[in-house]
């Protein structure tokens, strides 16, 4: 794939250490999200230590995947709406205001595909929906994130 992942440029906005998608977090999940038309797509391979039961991915890992993929999608959507490349100009940052996950069936330990779709924008909040698919194409989980835009000067305090 010749396009850059959202996360490659998100480091410039201050999220390089995120456990789910930070490029500077060597212990993180290291999600990589790309535009595919109007959907943000992420292909991710869980490891044996990501299980809840033999052969099934942990629900907490799935929630993190949905959370981080949707938050990155919110940022990418806002940059796209402004006609800018992620990380250029004044930083656009979103954080999770709410996360709702529905687990549809056990998610097998194997390649996963996440597909996120930006939705309603109301003030500083954006709703993003996401589905997680197993390699078989079966939808295993779905979630909705309400992402809140924070000021460009915002930094989480340590």
C-alpha positions, -999 to 999 in steps of 0.1 A, spaced: 0 0 0 16 33 -11 -5 57 11 6 67 46 -13 55 75 -32 81 96 -10 72 125 22 80 106 12 116 107 -7 116 140 26 117 159 28 154 148 -4 161 167 9 146 200 -5 111 200 27 92 192 26 73 226 -10 60 224 -11 23 234 -35 15 206 -21 35 177 10 53 187 40 48 164 64 55 193 49 29 217 69 -3 211 45 -22 234 13 -9 218 -11 -24 193 3 -2 165 -29 2 145 -25 15 109 -56 31 94 -61 41 57 -88 56 37 -107 33 14 -132 56 -2 -153 71 26 -143 43 50 -113 41 72 -98 6 71 -74 -11 94 -60 -46 90 -46 -60 123 -32 -93 135 -38 -103 171 -12 -123 189 -17 -153 212 -13 -130 243 -44 -109 231 -68 -138 240 -96 -140 265 -101 -177 260 -82 -201 237 -86 -189 202 -108 -159 210 -96 -123 211 -102 -104 244 -132 -80 244 -110 -54 260 -86 -56 231 -115 -53 207 -128 -22 225 -93 -6 223 -91 -14 186 -125 2 179 -117 32 202 -83 40 186 -94 33 150 -125 56 154 -105 84 171 -79 83 143 -108 83 118 -123 114 135 -90 133 132 -85 122 96 -120 132 87 -115 167 102 -83 172 83 -99 159 51 -128 183 56 -103 212 58 -84 200 28 -52 194 48 -28 165 53 -28 151 89 -2 170 110 -1 201 88 -10 235 102 -27 239 136 -31 204 151 -65 188 151 -70 165 181 -99 143 192 -103 123 223 -130 97 232 -161 111 249 -180 78 248 -175 43 235 -202 17 230 -193 -18 219 -216 -47 210 -199 -81 208 -218 -102 182 -198 -135 184 -164 -147 197 -137 -131 176 -112 -157 163 -75 -153 168 -66 -144 132 -64 -115 108 -90 -88 116 -103 -59 95 -118 -28 110 -140 -6 89 -150 28 104 -175 53 90 -175 89 101 -211 101 109 -227 131 125 -208 162 135 -224 183 162 -204 212 175 -170 198 186 -183 161 187 -181 136 159 -198 102 159 -178 73 142 -191 38 138 -169 8 134 -172 -29 126 -146 -56 133 -145 -85 108 -128 -119 111 -108 -133 81 -140 -152 71 -158 -119 66 -181 -124 96 -188 -93 117 -177 -101 152 -181 -67 170 -193 -33 163 -189 0 181 -197 37 181 -174 63 194 -183 99 201 -150 118 197 -147 153 212 -124 178 195 -100 194 220 -82 227 215 -49 226 196 -31 236 227 -46 207 247 -21 182 262 -30 156 288 -14 164 321 9 138 335 
